[in-house]
């Protein structure tokens, strides 16, 4: 059951993902597909929309007109309004007593009313599940209210909260990299690591998200979900198994260990910025306020020092940085290892750079380990050293394998009842607790977003954020 079936997320991600799974016969036999939305459409008109979405968004090798038409023809469509019991009753009549997987690809404000309406219609019983998209609220209080509304209709084991980053292959490779290689684990702690960076850089501006984004900002839109999930995977203890409970139990320990920011620490540990006019992707662009059409205090950039107060990570800063209108689009984790305790090359002028592990999640997927090596030559006055990289290009290594949409895995896991790559309620609320401490700190000191030119790496104060602690961003 796909609610919000005519929306942007459904067209771009969910319908192509379902089609790919169906095309590869990965959907369970007898699966019924039902689209539901507020749009007053008949079934034929909705099926035409499904075909259009697949002609634009399906994998190139699967864009076969006959297959697309066959898949689209399997969809039913129902006009649904959560406030109109008659439309929910019509939906229940189609479903009958079948177990349902409900996907709420709608505004979060509809999660509660939809869940209540489905419960009243008898569509939330044993065997049924619900998938909900972020954001789950805009602060801790609203998150609790949404989670309470979902919990009134579904048990926690029935609720699958999506963070699509967790469906990306390279994000899952973080677990394989950390716990499948004896090389890293002895160093993966404060004794071996100096600091860690997480960057999610976007080149786009507001696009079509003005209404949502101006009420959210970079901290709520990116840091609260995607970036804190990445941080938890990088920093968590080894789980006992890949069981959903084991993995999520270790993640929540990290999130609960985040040191809250206060009015006294927020100035040194958190920077907000807002892009102004500049040059992006080769062309002049307007500033945020001009795009929005009014002045705004919303941050389009955030840089934060996060400290994890536990045995493994005490004293190791995690620097989080995200922003719109950055010079490049990429998502990257950089682990900076500590320098060797003594350099035998220093007397002869040989310079050493600490090793780094650079994990690029998008647009290309790559893992790079930098090492020091001697330059070729017959120098008589000491060795010349150079930093070289050992590269593992996942895109190249698996070039014959189709790169899947993250939602394909997430949909299949939800069908199978596997919650490992979904976010538990206590994770959401622990993340909001930390994010709220930053907003409260900014409010207490009257901090406003610092201006930065579109096409730059944020306000100068974001550089000072790392340098005051003796570190620099990797760019």
N, C-alpha and C positions, 0 to 999 in steps of 0.2 A: 504494500500500500504506500504509494508515493504522494504525500501531501506537499503542496507547492509544486505540482508537476509541470506547471507552465512557466515556472520561474527560471532565472538565469542559472542557478546552481544545477538544476535538473537538466537543462539543455546542454550545458557545457561539460558537466562531469558525470552526473548520475545516469542519465539515459545511455551515453556511450559506454559507461562501465558495465551496466546491466547487459547491454548488447554484446560486448566482448565476452562476458561470462556465458551468455546464452550461446553465442557462436562457437564457443569451445566446449559446449555441453557440460558446463560446471554448475548450472542451476539445478536444483533437485527436480526429479521427474514430477510432473503435475503442478509445477509452480504457476500461480496465476499472477498476472501483472495488472494492477489497478492504479490509474492516475486520479488524483483528487485535487481540486483547486477551486477558488472562488469564481473563476472565469466560466461564463455561461457558454459552454461548447457542447456539441454533440460528439459522439464517439469518433465519427469519421474525421471531424476537424482536428480532434486531438491526435489521432493517428497520423494525420498529415504533419502536425507539428513534430511528432516523434521522428518521422522520416527525415524532415528537414534538419533536425538536430544531428542525426546520425550521418547524413550526407556531408555535414560540415565538420563533425567532431569525432567520428569513428576512425580507428586505425586504418591507414591507407589500404592495407591488404584485405580489409574486411568491408570495404565500401562497395558491396555487390548489391545492385538494385533489388534483385529477387530476395536476397537474404534480409535486407532492410525492410522490405515490404512485408515479409513473413513475420519478422519480429514485431513490427509496429502493429500488425493485425492481431497480435495476441493481447493487446492492451484493451481493457475496459476503461471508461472514464465516468466520474461522478462529480457533479457540482456539489461542493461541500462548504458549509459555513458553520463554524464551531458554535455560533450562537443560535443556529436554527436546527432544532432537534429533528425536523422532518428530513433534512439532507443527510444527517447521520444515520437515521433509520433506513434511508434508501441504500446507504452504503452497507449497513448491516445485512440487509436483505440479499445483496449480491454476495457477500462473504459467507453467509450462513454460519455454520459452527466450525469453520476452518481456523486453525491457528494462524495468526497474522504477524508479519514483520512490518511495523509502521515506520516510515521515514518522514520525520518532520523537517522538510526543507523549506521552512517558513520563518517568519520573524519570531524571535524568542518570546515575544509577548503573547504569542498564540499557543505556546507549549502547554500552559496550564489549562486554558479552555478546551483545547483539543483533547488532552488527556482525560479531562473530566467527562467530555461528551462521549469519548470512546468507552470509558468505564460504564457510563449509564446505558450504553447500547450493548454491553456485554462483549466488547471486543478487546479486553485487556487480560483475559484469564490465562490459565496455565498454557504454556506453549507459545504465547504471544510475546513479542519484544518490540521495543521502540528505539529508534536511532534519532538522536537530537544533535543539531549543529551548534557550534560555538557562535556567539558568546553566550555563556550561561550567566546572564546578568551583566551589570556594569559596575558592581561592587559586591562586597560580601553579603550585605543585607538582601539585595535583589537576587543574588545567586541562591541564597538559602530559600527565598520565597519560591523561585522556579523549581528548585530541587524538591521542596516540600510538595508542590503541586504535582510533580511527576511521581513522587513516592506515594501519593494518595491513590494513584491509579495503577502503578506498576511496582513490583518488588525491585530492589537494587540489582539483582541478577538479571532482570529483564531490560535494564536501561543501558544503552550503549551511547556514550557521549563521544562525539567525533572530534579529534584533532587530526586533520588529514595529513599533517607532517609525519605522524606516526606510521602512516601507510607507505611512506617513501622507502625505496629499497636502501638508500644510503643511511637513513636513520636507523633502520633495522640492522644495518651492518655495524653500527656503533656497538651493539651487543656482541656481535661476532668478533669484532676487532678487539674489544676489551677482554672478553671472557673465553675466546677461542685461541688466544695467542699468549704463551707463557712469557714472551718478550716484554710485554707492557705492564702486567699486573704488579711486579715488584716495584716499579717506578711510579705507579698511578696513585700518588699520595703526596703529602706536603714535603716529604724528604726528597722526592724526585722531580716535582713540578713546581715551577716558580709562579706562573699565573696562567689563566685560561681566558680566551676571547670567544665570544659568540656574536657574529654579525649577521643580520638579515637586512640587506640593502635593496631598496626598490628604486627604479628610475622613474616610475609613474607618479603622477600627482593624484588629484581627487578622482578623476574619471567619472564614473556614474555613482560613486558611493558617498556623495556629499552629505546626504541626510543622515546616514549612519555614522560616517567617520567623524563629523564635527562634534557629535555627542560622545565620541569614544576617545580618539587620539591614539598615538603610537603605543603608549603604555598599556592601555586596555586591549587594543586591537592585536598587537603582536607579542608583547612581553608576557602578558598574563597567561597566554596559552602556549603558542609555539615555542617561544624561547625558554620558558621555564620547564617545559617538557624536555627540550634538548638538554638543558642544564641537569635535570634529574637523571637522564640516561648517562650523561658523562660522569656524574658524581656518585651515583648510587653504589652501594655495596653489591657484591656478587649474589644474585638470587639463588635459592636452593635448586630451582628448576625454571623452565620457561612457562610454568603454569601462571595463569593470569594473576592469581592472588599473590604468588611469590614475587613476581616482577613489580606489581603495583605496591606491595608492602614496602619494598626497598625505595621506590620513588617517593612515597609519601614521607619517609624518614628524612630525605634530603629537603623537601619543601618545608617541612616543619622545623628544619635546622637553619633556615635562612634568617639571618640577623635583621630584625626590623630596622628601618631607618626612622630617625627622629628629627625634630626641628634643629637639633644640634649637629646632626651628621648629614642631613640631606644636601646641604650646600657643597660639601666635599665629595659626596658619593653619588649624586644624581644630577643630570643636566637635561633640560628640555629645550627643544628648538622648534622653530617654524620657518619653513622655506619662503624666501622672497623671490623676486624676479631673477632670472639667470639663464644659463644655457644648459639644455639637457638633450642628450641624444642628437646633437648636431643642430639644434634649433633653439631660438629664443622662446622662453616660456614665462608665463605669469606667476606671480607669487600666490601663496595659499589664499590670502584674504581676497585677492582679485578673482581667483577662480571661484571662491565661495560667494563673492558678491557682498561681503560685509566683514568688518573686523572680527577677529576671533582670538580667544585665548587658548585654543586647542593646540597641543604639541603634535608636530608631524615628525619629530625626531626625539629619541630618548637614548641616553647613555647612562649606564648605572654600574657602580661597583657593588657586586653581591658577595657577601661573606657567608660561608657555611660553617656554622659553629658545631663541628663535631671532630672526632679524633683524627679522621683521615685528612680533612681539609683545613684544619686550623691554620690561619695565616696565609692562605692561598686565595688571592682575589679572583673572582670571576667577573670579567667585564662584558656587559651586554650592550649591544649597540644596534639600533634599528632606525630607519628613516625613509621618508619618501624624497624623490628628486635627488637621489645620490648619483655619483658619477657612473657606477656600474650596478648591475643587478646580480646579486649572488647571495647565497647562504653558506656560511663557513664557520667551522670550529677550528681554533688554533690552540694547541696545547704547547706551552713553552716550558721545556724541561730546564732544570737547573744546570748552571755551568759546571765544568769539571772543577774539583776542589783546588787543583794546582795545575798551571800550564807550564809544561816543559819547553814550550815554544816561545814564551814571552821574552826571554833574554835575547833571542835573535830576531825579534820583531814579528814573529808569527802571531797573528790575531785569531782568536777563537770566537765563534758565535755559538751560543747554546743551541742544542738541537730543538727542532720544532716538528710537531705532527700536525699537518694541515688537512682537514677533512672538508672537502667542498661538496655540498649537498645539491646545489643547483647554481647555474643552469646545467653545467656538466657535472658528472659524479666522479670524484677523484680523491684518492688518499695519497699524500706526499709526506715523506719523512726526510728532513734535511740532516745531512751528515757533513762533517769536516773531512776534507781530503787534501792531499798534497798536490800542488800543481806540478806537471812534468817540467824537468829542467835540471841543470847542473849547478845550482846556486851554491856558492862557497860560504855565504854569509848567513846561512839559516834557511829553513824550509819556508816556502810560501804556501799558505793554505787557502783553500777556497771552499765555500759552502756549496754542496751539490745535493740534488734531490733524488731519492728513490721514489718512483711514481707507480701507483697502481690506478690505472684508469679503468673504472668499472664499465664505462661506456664502450671502451675499446675491447676489454677482456670479454665482454658479453655482447659484442656487436651483433651477433646473430640471434639474440634473444630480444623479443619485443619489449620495449620499456613500458611498463604498465602504468595506467592512471592509478594513483594511490587509492582511490575509492574502490577499485576492483577488489583489492585484498580486504579492505574494510567491510565491504558488503558481504563478501564470502565468509569472513570471520563471524559477522553478525548472524548470518544464516546458520552457521555451524554452532553458534552460541559461545564462541571464544572471545573473551573480553580483554585479552592481553594488550591489544593495541588501542584500547579505548580508555577513557579517563574516568576514574572513580570519583564519587561525590567528595570524599575527603580531600582528594588531590585538588579539585576545583576550589574548594573553600580555603585550603591552606595557601594556594597561590593568590587568591583574592586578599587574604589577610596581609600578605607581604606587599602586594600592590597598593592596597589602601594605606599602608604606612607611608609609602612614598608620596601619594597624593596629599595625605594629611600633613606631611612635613613641608611640602611645597606651599600648601595653604597657610600653614602657620608662619612661614617666613615671607609670604607674599611673593613667591618666585613666579616669574612669567617666562614664557618661552623666549629663548634668545634667537635673534634673526640669523639666518644663514642663506647664502646664495644658492639657488637651485643649481645642481650640477657639482656641488662641493660635498665634503665629508662632514658637514654639520658645523655648528658654531665652534669658534676657537676654544671655548671652555670645555668641549668634549676632549680636546687634546690634553688640556691641563688636567682633566680628570685622571688620566692614566699617568701622566708625567709627574704629578705630585707624589706618586707612590713609586717612582723610578721605573716606570714601564712605558711602552709605546704601542700604539695600534699597528697591527700587521696590515700593510696595504700594498 
